[in-house]
Amino acid sequence: MNATIHYNRTTNHIDFGTVRTGAGQNVMNRCGSVTRGNLAKGRTFEGLDDLKYYVDHNARKLCKNCLKALEAEIASEQAYQARLAASLMPATEGDDLGGFEPGAPAVVSTVVLPHNVTMDPATRILSGQFRAMKSLMDCGLALMTEDGDLVLR
């Protein structure tokens, strides 16, 4: 994420990059002042932490639209980092008390069966509407046996 500070005598504005619409005729930005282009160009920042520090410790005030955009960008980055951390954390099967054993096999996924599809827990054979079971097979979640039974993987 690159962000560039643009400024006039009293106010800082942040250019988070532009969104080009169509074939590049219209250029949109989160702040109209940056789009109009009557500002001096300041520093460019690679990360949000440096940008936030600069904005907090600079003599010029920050434009209200740019402040909202900065807060939205920080919230978006934090949400992304939380999703990334959660996706990288290995899931393991836990014991009855909610803990887990280090040697337990990793849980790959949880399959939610479609409406009107049931599974025999002992044999893992599926029964129900053909279209719903076929969609499980097309997704690779179920396998057709030689006997013609559809078995959950």
C-alpha positions in Angstrom: 0.0 0.0 0.0 1.5 3.3 -1.1 0.1 6.6 0.1 1.3 10.0 -0.8 0.8 13.2 1.2 -0.4 16.2 -0.7 -0.7 19.5 1.1 -1.6 23.2 0.9 -0.7 25.9 3.5 -2.9 24.4 6.3 -4.2 21.0 5.3 -2.7 17.6 4.5 -4.5 15.3 2.1 -3.8 11.6 1.5 -3.6 10.0 -1.9 -4.1 6.2 -1.5 -3.8 5.7 -5.2 -6.4 6.2 -7.9 -9.2 4.1 -9.2 -9.5 4.3 -12.9 -13.0 3.8 -14.2 -13.8 2.7 -17.8 -11.0 3.2 -20.2 -9.1 5.6 -17.9 -11.1 8.7 -18.7 -12.3 9.4 -15.1 -9.9 9.2 -12.2 -11.5 8.9 -8.8 -9.9 9.4 -5.4 -11.3 9.4 -1.9 -10.6 13.1 -1.5 -11.8 15.6 -4.1 -8.9 18.0 -3.3 -6.4 15.4 -4.4 -8.3 14.7 -7.6 -8.4 18.4 -8.6 -4.6 18.5 -8.3 -4.0 22.0 -6.9 -1.7 20.6 -4.1 2.0 20.3 -3.5 3.3 16.7 -3.4 4.8 15.6 -0.1 6.2 12.3 1.2 5.2 8.8 0.1 4.7 6.1 2.7 4.8 2.4 2.3 3.0 1.3 5.4 0.0 2.6 7.4 2.0 2.8 10.7 4.4 5.4 9.3 1.6 7.3 7.6 -0.5 7.4 10.8 2.6 8.6 12.8 3.3 11.3 10.3 -0.4 12.5 10.3 -0.5 12.6 14.1 2.8 14.5 14.5 2.5 17.0 11.7 1.6 20.7 12.2 -0.9 20.7 9.4 -4.4 19.3 10.1 -5.7 16.4 8.1 -8.7 16.7 5.8 -11.8 15.1 7.3 -12.4 13.0 4.1 -8.9 11.8 4.2 -9.1 11.0 7.9 -12.2 8.8 7.3 -10.4 7.1 4.5 -7.3 6.5 6.6 -9.4 5.0 9.4 -11.2 2.8 6.9 -7.9 1.7 5.4 -6.5 0.9 8.9 -9.7 -1.1 9.8 -9.5 -2.9 6.5 -5.9 -3.8 7.1 -6.5 -5.0 10.6 -9.4 -7.2 9.5 -7.3 -8.6 6.7 -4.5 -9.4 9.2 -6.9 -11.1 11.5 -8.3 -13.2 8.7 -4.8 -14.1 7.5 -3.7 -15.1 11.1 -6.9 -17.2 11.5 -6.4 -19.0 8.2 -2.7 -19.8 9.0 -3.5 -21.2 12.4 -3.7 -25.0 12.2 -7.0 -26.5 13.3 -6.9 -29.7 15.4 -9.5 -32.0 16.7 -10.1 -31.2 20.4 -10.9 -33.3 23.4 -14.3 -33.0 25.2 -13.0 -30.2 27.4 -12.2 -27.9 24.5 -8.4 -28.4 24.5 -6.4 -30.2 21.9 -3.7 -32.8 21.9 -0.5 -32.0 20.0 -0.6 -35.4 18.2 -4.2 -35.0 17.0 -4.7 -35.1 13.3 -5.5 -31.7 11.6 -9.1 -31.0 10.7 -9.2 -30.3 6.9 -12.8 -29.0 6.7 -16.3 -29.3 8.0 -18.9 -30.4 5.4 -22.4 -29.0 5.7 -24.7 -31.3 3.9 -27.3 -29.8 1.6 -31.0 -29.8 2.6 -32.6 -33.3 2.5 -29.3 -35.1 2.3 -28.4 -37.5 5.1 -25.4 -39.6 5.9 -25.1 -42.9 7.7 -22.4 -42.3 10.3 -21.0 -45.8 10.2 -20.6 -46.2 6.5 -20.6 -42.5 5.4 -23.1 -43.4 2.6 -25.2 -40.4 1.5 -28.9 -40.6 0.7 -31.3 -37.9 -0.4 -32.1 -35.8 -3.5 -30.1 -36.7 -6.5 -29.2 -33.1 -7.5 -27.9 -32.3 -4.1 -25.8 -35.4 -3.9 -24.5 -34.8 -7.5 -23.4 -31.3 -6.4 -21.3 -32.9 -3.6 -19.7 -35.3 -6.1 -19.0 -32.5 -8.6 -17.3 -30.5 -5.8 -15.1 -33.5 -5.0 -16.6 -33.9 -1.5 -18.3 -37.2 -2.3 -17.1 -40.3 -4.2 -19.1 -42.9 -6.1 -18.2 -46.5 -5.1 -18.3 -49.5 -7.4 -21.6 -50.5 -5.8 -23.2 -47.2 -6.9 -23.2 -45.7 -3.4 -22.2 -42.1 -2.9 -19.8 -41.9 0.0 -18.6 -38.7 1.8 -14.8 -38.4 1.6 
